[in-house]
Structure formats: structure tokens, C-alpha cells
Amino acid sequence: MLKKEEILDIIEAGEGYNAEFKVGVPSKVRELTSEVCAFANSAGGVLLIGVSDRNEIIGAKLDNAVRSSIQDSLLGISPHLHCSLDVVKIDGKDIGVIQVPSGSQKPYVFSGVIYVRIGANTQKLVTAEQMREFFQRSDKLYFDESGSQSFNLEKDFDQDQFARFISLSGISSTVPPMQVLKNLQLFTEEGLFKRGAVLFFGKTPESFFDQAIIRCVAFKGTGKRFIIDSKTYGGSLYNQYLGAMDWLKGKLNVTYQIEGQMGGPRKEVWEIPLDVFKEALVNALSHRDYHEKGAVITVELFDDRVEISNPGDLLKAVAKDFGQRSLSRNPLIFGLFHRMNMVEKIGSGIPRMKELMQMYQLPEPHYQTEGMFTIILQRHSDFEKQKESLLHKINELTPETQFPDYLTSDEIAILKLIEDDAGISIVEMAKKLEKSVSSIKRILNNLRELKIIEFIGSKKTGKRVLNLNPDV
């Protein structure tokens, strides 16, 4: 049973892959059971009843009849899953706590449906292809959820990456590190650090899994005969992502546009939008088949294109609705990237890349999905001649991009909402962007520190004002 302090830490961290909050017991108790089933089919988690999505302790009515109804509903999960409902009093209010383990007999089914956890959301598998894929994969436990026998938490843990994760996830730095790791369900029942956690927080994950690296290669021409540069990036998955992005920035063409008068904010316009690479790399790191030994993620740069490949063909469960659904081979890793706000919106990556490429007057991405999953991105044939036309086209299509170029896509998305409605609430922002309230609060705090926004008026009737040139 979780202690009061542990529950408060979970509430402070907010909803995510391993945490779900409910204001009260829904009229259909089965809604709670489906969440529990999803946690069991994923990496486990905690369901809190009596807590709002704004991380506020509301309290819930949990008398014997209600508790009995919930327990009866939980018995509908097959095979039987041992998890109980505890009631903990916090600030004089009753909070229901259902702690769910990562089930050892996956898949778990409720009312004939398999539920899984994708990021901070619960999704049901509705097609025969999706269910068949899950059954096939459940025979061998998800790679990222099994424990690592040789990982030493004191010696091999990357404290810098963990601190960066805490900052980007909006988790309070006052929560003890070990408690955060436990809240995120990063240990097996035997106390081993999970493989996905090793990949995400290990100093050198490649020393445990030699395939866990990204190799970046630049070729002369359009074939693979002449290599002109090659770099390999290891370390935590986020460090691999940063390394690959920096390598690409050093190779791709870029032009600059000064906003306003000389000395004003500078906007970078790359020949291929960087957000396309972000989506492709996070996808590769999250969905690659880590069971496949010897095969690494590759980023290959040619004169006419960029190819990003990761081991593992497209899952059959999503092949039919490719670009619309998301089902990860590594739900724990995907959930951690989602916590860091590296995933814009579940299932939106493919459409988003297509839109960005079209905006930059480029062909939409091409995919090869057998054996290896490869995304092929065409480059501009003559960027120098086309850049003026490209700048004009991008400004024509996106007149709202006059935001300082050092802002993240999440920060810009929030600024756009404020620009449209200065009185928009934090809860409304969270719903529109499909992010947790704690993430929105963290981003707003960053924008206030940058003096990009200012709140004026009272809490009830006030509004946020934009200042897009904070240095003046």
C-alpha cells in the first residue's frame, strides 16, 4: 500500500504513462476497470480517485457499496489480476488508490477488449489485427519492461539525464529521485531496473545492449559508394536524439531571416524542417525492435535525400491505419518520451511530418516498412536558388511564426492559443493540446521567466499578454 507521502509525490508529478487521476467514481465503474486493465498490459501504474487533472485533491465518496462495486468490476479482468482498492485520507479527504502491477500473464482482457496504455492515454485494441499482434508479442515480454540483471543503479545511472528529465517533465525537484523512479514503475517486482529505464537513464546503455546506438553516415552523391562522414552516438536515448539532431544541423542547408529591423530576432529556415527529424528520431528510438541484435538505428544523408531507419517492420496492428494509430513495441520508452513532451500528440506524427514537408514545398515522406522501418525525406535539389521562394512561401503559409526562434514547439503552441484568446484557462489549454495540466503550468512558467508573457488582472478575470520582443 502506498504511503501518504508517495501519493502526494504522484499527484505533484501529474498524470502520465503510469498515473491516471479521476475526480470521482464514474457512473460506469467499468471506466475505472479499463484503466486498470491498460496499466496491467503496459508497465503498471497508479489510479487515484478524488484527484483532478489539475493535480488538486478533491476527495471522493468511497463508502462500502462503492468500494464493493469497484472490486466486483476488477474481478472482470481476465486472467485474474491481483490489485486492491485502498482509501487514504489526505488533508481530511478520502482518496481511492488502485496500484496496478505490470501483469506477468499478458494480455489482460476486460469485457472482451484488450486495453493498453499509450503515453498518458488508454487505448483499446479493436481490430483482429491489433489483437493478434498483441497476443504474438505478449508471449515474449516487452523488451523495455523486463529487468536488467547487470545494471548497477549507483554506478551506471546518469544523474544529468535524470535531472534533465525532471525539468522537461515538469516533475517537482523536491520529490526524492528514488520515489520518482518508483512512481514511474521503472523497477520489476524483483527489484531490477527495467531495460527501458536503462536505455533512458543509463550512462552507457550500449554497454548492456550493443545495438542501442544511432549511427549517422553522410555519403557523396546519391549512392552508398563514398562515405564522407560517419559518427556514432550512444548514451541515454535522449542524448542519442540530441547527437543525431546536432549532426544533421551540421550537414543540412539553412538560411536566416531577420525579423523586423537589424538586430531583431533571427529565424532559421532549414531545407527540411527540424520538427520532421524530431518526429522521425523519437519514433525510431521508441518503436525500434531492441530484440534485434547487431542492428542499429541509422541516419543516412545523401545529396538528394535523408533516410532514417530502425530495426523492426511496421506492426501489423497499425499497418491498416498507418499514420492514424500508435502502438509501440516499447510502451515504457514511449511513455517516458511523452512525459518529456517529446511527443506532440498520440498518433499525430505521420500526418504532422506530411504537413511540414508540404509546407516546405517538398514531397511527402516515403516509407519502407518491411524488415526495417525506413522514412525517406527528399531534400531541395538546389536550396540556394529556391530559398527566397521558400522563405516567401513559408511566411505566406505561416504568418504567425513571428515568435522568437529559441522557443520550443510546445511554447509556440501555447502562445498561439493565448494570441487567439487571452483569457483561455490552463485547463482549456491542456485539453486543446492534449497535455497534462502540470506540463502546461511548467511551460507557462518558462514563458514568464523569459518575459514572453505577463498575467494582468485578477485570477478570475485576468488575462495573459504577449511580449514577442522581450529584449526591448
C-alpha positions in Angstrom: 0.0 0.0 0.0 1.3 3.4 -0.9 2.1 5.9 1.8 0.6 9.3 2.0 3.9 10.9 1.0 4.2 8.7 -2.0 0.7 9.6 -3.2 1.4 13.3 -2.8 4.5 12.8 -4.9 2.5 11.2 -7.7 -0.1 14.0 -7.5 2.7 16.6 -7.7 4.2 14.8 -10.8 0.8 14.8 -12.6 -0.8 12.3 -14.9 1.3 10.3 -17.4 2.0 6.9 -18.7 2.0 5.5 -15.1 -0.6 7.7 -13.4 -4.3 8.4 -14.0 -6.5 10.7 -11.9 -10.2 10.7 -11.6 -12.2 13.4 -9.8 -14.7 10.8 -8.6 -16.1 7.3 -9.3 -17.7 7.5 -12.7 -21.3 6.4 -13.1 -20.0 3.5 -15.2 -17.5 1.8 -12.9 -16.1 -0.2 -15.9 -14.3 3.0 -16.9 -12.0 2.5 -13.9 -11.5 -1.1 -14.8 -10.5 -0.4 -18.3 -7.8 1.9 -17.0 -6.6 -0.8 -14.6 -6.5 -3.3 -17.5 -4.5 -0.9 -19.6 -1.9 -0.5 -16.8 -1.6 -4.2 -16.4 -1.0 -4.7 -20.2 1.7 -2.0 -20.1 4.2 -1.1 -17.4 1.8 -0.9 -14.5 0.7 2.3 -12.8 -1.4 4.0 -10.2 -5.1 5.1 -10.5 -6.1 7.9 -8.0 -9.8 8.6 -7.3 -10.6 12.0 -5.9 -7.8 14.0 -7.7 -8.5 16.4 -10.6 -6.4 16.6 -13.7 -5.2 19.9 -12.3 -3.4 17.9 -9.6 -5.9 19.1 -7.0 -7.1 16.9 -4.1 -10.9 16.9 -4.3 -11.7 13.8 -2.3 -14.3 11.2 -3.3 -17.2 9.3 -1.8 -15.9 5.8 -1.3 -18.4 4.1 1.0 -18.6 0.3 1.3 -21.1 0.0 -1.5 -19.0 1.9 -3.9 -15.8 0.1 -3.0 -17.6 -3.3 -3.4 -18.8 -2.2 -6.9 -15.3 -1.3 -7.9 -13.8 -4.6 -6.6 -16.5 -6.6 -8.4 -15.7 -4.8 -11.6 -12.0 -5.5 -11.2 -12.8 -9.2 -11.0 -14.0 -9.0 -14.6 -10.4 -8.7 -15.8 -9.1 -12.0 -17.2 -6.8 -13.6 -16.3 -7.2 -12.7 -12.7 -5.2 -9.6 -11.7 -4.4 -9.0 -8.0 -4.9 -5.4 -7.2 -7.0 -3.8 -4.4 -8.6 -0.5 -3.7 -7.2 1.3 -0.7 -8.6 4.5 0.8 -6.1 7.0 2.1 -7.1 10.2 3.9 -5.2 13.3 2.7 -6.0 16.8 4.0 -9.1 15.3 5.6 -10.4 13.9 2.2 -10.7 10.3 1.1 -8.5 9.3 -1.9 -9.0 6.0 -3.6 -5.8 4.3 -4.6 -5.5 1.4 -7.0 -1.9 0.3 -7.5 -1.6 -1.9 -10.6 1.4 -4.1 -11.4 2.7 -4.8 -14.8 1.0 -8.1 -15.4 3.0 -11.2 -15.8 0.3 -13.0 -17.8 -0.3 -10.5 -20.6 -2.6 -9.9 -22.4 -5.3 -9.0 -19.9 -8.8 -8.7 -21.2 -11.9 -6.8 -19.9 -15.3 -7.4 -21.4 -13.7 -9.0 -24.5 -11.4 -6.0 -25.1 -7.6 -5.6 -24.6 -6.7 -2.1 -23.3 -3.2 -0.7 -23.5 -1.5 2.5 -22.3 -0.2 4.8 -25.0 1.5 7.8 -23.5 -0.9 9.3 -21.0 -4.0 7.8 -22.6 -5.7 4.4 -22.5 -6.5 2.9 -25.9 -8.5 -0.2 -26.7 -7.4 -2.7 -29.4 -10.5 -3.1 -31.6 -9.4 -4.9 -34.7 -8.4 -8.5 -35.1 -5.0 -7.4 -36.5 -4.3 -5.3 -33.4 -5.3 -8.1 -31.0 -3.3 -10.7 -33.0 -0.2 -8.6 -32.9 -0.6 -8.0 -29.1 -1.0 -11.8 -28.4 2.0 -12.6 -30.5 4.1 -10.0 -28.7 2.8 -10.9 -25.2 4.5 -14.3 -25.5 7.8 -12.5 -25.1 7.5 -9.7 -22.6 8.1 -6.3 -23.9 11.8 -5.7 -24.2 11.7 -2.5 -22.2 9.7 -3.9 -19.4 12.0 -6.8 -18.4 14.7 -6.3 -15.9 18.4 -5.9 -16.4 20.4 -8.2 -14.2 23.7 -6.4 -14.5 22.7 -2.7 -14.2 24.1 -1.1 -11.1 21.9 1.9 -10.1 24.7 3.6 -8.1 27.4 3.2 -10.7 25.6 3.2 -14.1 22.8 5.8 -13.5 23.1 9.1 -15.4 22.3 11.8 -12.9 22.5 14.6 -15.5 20.0 12.9 -17.8 17.7 12.3 -14.9 17.8 16.0 -13.8 17.0 17.0 -17.4 14.1 14.6 -17.5 12.7 16.0 -14.3 13.0 19.5 -15.7 11.4 18.7 -19.0 8.6 16.6 -17.5 7.5 19.3 -15.0 8.1 17.0 -12.0 8.9 18.8 -8.8 12.6 18.6 -8.0 11.6 18.3 -4.3 10.4 14.7 -4.9 13.2 12.2 -3.9 14.8 10.7 -7.0 14.1 7.1 -5.9 10.5 7.9 -5.3 10.2 9.3 -8.9 11.7 6.1 -10.3 9.3 4.0 -8.3 6.3 6.2 -9.3 7.3 5.7 -12.9 7.2 2.0 -12.4 10.8 1.6 -13.5 11.5 -1.5 -11.3 10.4 -5.1 -11.8 8.7 -6.9 -9.0 12.1 -8.5 -8.3 13.6 -5.0 -7.8 15.6 -5.0 -11.1 15.9 -1.8 -13.1 13.9 -2.3 -16.3 15.6 -2.4 -19.6 13.7 0.7 -20.9 14.9 2.6 -17.8 18.5 1.5 -18.6 18.1 2.8 -22.1 16.6 6.1 -20.9 18.7 6.8 -17.8 21.9 4.7 -18.2 25.3 6.4 -18.8 26.2 3.9 -21.4 23.2 1.7 -22.4 25.2 0.4 -25.3 27.5 -1.5 -22.8 24.4 -3.5 -21.8 22.7 -3.7 -25.3 25.3 -3.2 -28.0 22.5 -2.4 -30.6 21.4 0.7 -28.6 23.1 3.4 -30.7 22.5 5.7 -33.6 24.9 5.7 -36.5 24.9 8.8 -38.7 26.6 8.5 -42.1 27.0 11.1 -44.9 27.5 9.9 -48.5 28.8 11.7 -51.5 26.3 11.6 -54.3 23.1 9.6 -54.2 24.5 6.1 -53.6 26.5 4.4 -50.8 29.8 4.1 -52.5 31.7 7.1 -51.0 31.4 7.8 -47.2 32.4 11.4 -46.4 31.5 11.4 -42.7 30.4 8.9 -40.0 29.5 9.4 -36.4 28.1 7.0 -33.8 26.1 8.3 -30.8 25.5 6.3 -27.6 24.5 7.2 -24.1 20.9 7.7 -23.0 18.2 7.7 -25.7 17.7 11.5 -25.2 21.4 12.1 -25.7 21.3 9.9 -28.8 18.5 12.1 -30.1 20.4 15.3 -29.4 23.6 13.9 -31.0 21.8 12.9 -34.2 20.0 16.3 -34.4 23.2 18.2 -34.0 24.9 16.1 -36.6 22.0 16.8 -39.1 22.2 20.5 -38.3 25.9 20.5 -39.2 25.1 18.9 -42.6 21.9 20.4 -43.9 21.4 23.8 -45.6 19.9 26.6 -43.6 19.0 30.2 -44.4 18.3 33.0 -41.9 15.6 35.7 -41.9 15.9 38.7 -39.6 12.5 39.7 -38.1 11.9 43.5 -38.2 14.9 45.8 -38.1 18.6 44.6 -38.0 19.3 43.1 -34.6 15.8 41.7 -34.3 15.0 38.0 -33.7 16.6 35.7 -36.2 14.5 32.9 -37.8 16.2 29.8 -39.1 14.7 28.1 -42.1 16.1 24.7 -42.8 15.9 22.9 -46.1 13.9 20.2 -44.3 12.0 21.4 -41.1 13.7 20.2 -38.0 10.4 19.1 -36.4 10.2 16.4 -39.1 13.5 14.9 -37.9 12.4 15.2 -34.3 9.3 13.1 -35.1 11.3 10.6 -37.1 14.0 10.1 -34.5 11.7 9.9 -31.5 9.7 7.4 -33.4 12.8 5.3 -34.2 14.0 5.3 -30.6 10.6 4.4 -29.3 9.5 1.8 -31.7 12.6 0.0 -32.8 12.9 -3.7 -32.1 15.6 -3.9 -29.4 15.4 -7.7 -29.5 17.1 -7.5 -32.9 20.8 -7.8 -32.0 23.5 -6.1 -34.2 21.1 -3.8 -36.0 21.3 -0.1 -35.1 19.3 3.0 -35.9 20.9 4.7 -38.9 20.6 8.3 -40.2 21.9 8.4 -43.8 22.5 11.6 -45.6 22.7 11.7 -49.4 22.8 14.6 -51.9 19.1 14.3 -52.7 17.6 12.7 -49.5 17.8 11.7 -45.8 16.9 8.2 -44.7 16.2 7.2 -41.1 15.9 3.5 -40.4 15.3 1.4 -37.4 15.1 -2.3 -36.9 11.6 -3.9 -37.0 9.0 -3.7 -39.6 5.7 -2.0 -39.1 3.5 -3.6 -36.5 0.6 -5.5 -38.2 -1.8 -3.9 -35.6 -1.2 -0.4 -37.0 -0.4 -1.2 -40.6 -4.0 -0.9 -41.7 -4.4 2.5 -40.1 -0.8 3.7 -40.6 -0.5 7.3 -39.6 -3.7 7.3 -37.5 -2.9 4.9 -34.7 0.0 4.4 -32.4 1.1 1.2 -30.8 4.6 1.0 -29.5 6.9 -2.0 -29.3 8.3 -0.3 -26.2 5.5 1.4 -24.3 7.7 2.3 -21.3 10.2 4.2 -23.5 7.4 5.8 -25.5 5.8 6.9 -22.2 9.0 8.5 -20.9 9.4 10.5 -24.1 5.7 11.5 -23.8 6.5 12.7 -20.2 9.2 14.9 -21.6 6.7 16.4 -24.1 8.7 15.0 -27.0 5.5 13.5 -28.4 3.2 16.2 -29.8 0.0 14.2 -29.9 -0.5 10.4 -29.8 -0.9 9.1 -33.4 -0.2 12.6 -35.0 3.4 12.1 -36.0 2.9 10.8 -39.6 0.3 13.5 -40.6 2.4 16.2 -39.0 5.5 15.2 -41.0 3.5 15.2 -44.2 2.1 18.7 -43.5 5.5 20.1 -42.7 7.1 18.7 -45.8 4.3 20.1 -47.9 4.7 23.5 -46.3 8.4 23.5 -47.3 7.4 22.6 -50.9 8.9 19.1 -50.6 7.4 15.7 -51.4 5.7 14.0 -48.5 7.8 11.3 -46.7 8.1 7.9 -48.3 8.1 4.8 -46.1 9.6 1.3 -46.4 8.1 -1.0 -43.8 9.4 -4.5 -44.3 12.2 -5.8 -42.2 13.4 -2.3 -41.3 11.2 0.7 -40.9 12.6 3.5 -43.1 11.5 7.0 -43.6 12.8 8.8 -46.7 12.9 12.6 -46.8 13.7 14.4 -50.1 16.0 17.4 -50.0 15.7 20.5 -52.1 17.6 20.0 -55.3 19.0 23.5 -55.3 18.4 25.1 -52.0 20.4 28.3 -52.8 18.2 29.1 -55.8 15.0 28.1 -54.0 15.5 29.7 -50.6 14.0 33.1 -51.4 10.9 31.4 -52.8 10.8 29.1 -49.8 11.0 31.9 -47.3 8.2 33.7 -49.0 6.1 30.6 -49.2 6.6 29.7 -45.5 5.8 33.3 -44.4 2.7 33.2 -46.6 1.5 30.0 -45.1 2.6 30.7 -41.5 2.3 34.4 -40.8 2.0 33.5 -37.1 5.7 32.3 -37.0 6.9 35.6 -35.8 7.8 34.1 -32.4 11.4 34.2 -31.1 13.3 31.3 -32.8 14.6 29.9 -29.4 11.1 28.8 -28.3 10.1 25.2 -28.4 7.1 24.0 -30.4 5.1 23.4 -27.2 5.8 27.0 -26.1 4.8 28.4 -29.5 1.6 26.2 -29.5 0.6 27.8 -26.1 1.4 31.3 -27.4 -0.9 30.7 -30.3 -3.7 29.8 -28.0 -3.1 32.9 -25.9 -2.9 35.0 -29.1 -6.4 33.8 -30.1 -7.9 34.0 -26.6 -6.0 35.9 -23.9 -8.4 34.7 -21.2 -8.0 31.0 -22.0 -7.6 28.8 -18.9 -4.8 26.4 -18.1 -7.4 23.5 -18.2 -8.6 24.6 -21.6 -5.0 24.7 -22.9 -4.4 21.2 -21.6 -7.4 19.9 -23.4 -6.7 21.6 -26.7 -3.0 20.4 -26.7 -3.8 17.1 -25.1 -1.2 17.6 -22.4 -1.4 17.4 -18.6 -2.1 20.5 -16.6 1.3 20.2 -14.8 3.0 20.3 -18.3 1.1 23.5 -19.2 1.9 25.1 -15.9 5.6 24.3 -16.4 5.6 25.8 -19.9 3.8 28.9 -18.8 6.4 29.4 -16.0 9.2 29.1 -18.6 7.5 31.8 -20.8 7.0 34.1 -17.8 10.7 33.7 -16.9 11.6 34.6 -20.5 9.3 37.6 -20.2 7.4 36.4 -23.2 4.1 36.5 -21.4 2.7 38.5 -18.5 -0.5 37.9 -16.5 -2.5 41.0 -15.7 -5.7 41.4 -13.6 -7.2 39.2 -11.0 -7.1 35.4 -11.0 -10.7 35.1 -12.1 -11.0 37.9 -14.7 -7.3 38.4 -15.7 -5.6 37.6 -18.9 -2.2 36.8 -20.4 -0.4 39.4 -22.5 2.2 38.6 -25.1 5.5 40.3 -25.5 7.2 38.8 -28.5 10.3 41.1 -28.3 11.3 40.7 -24.6 14.7 42.3 -25.0 13.3 45.7 -25.9 
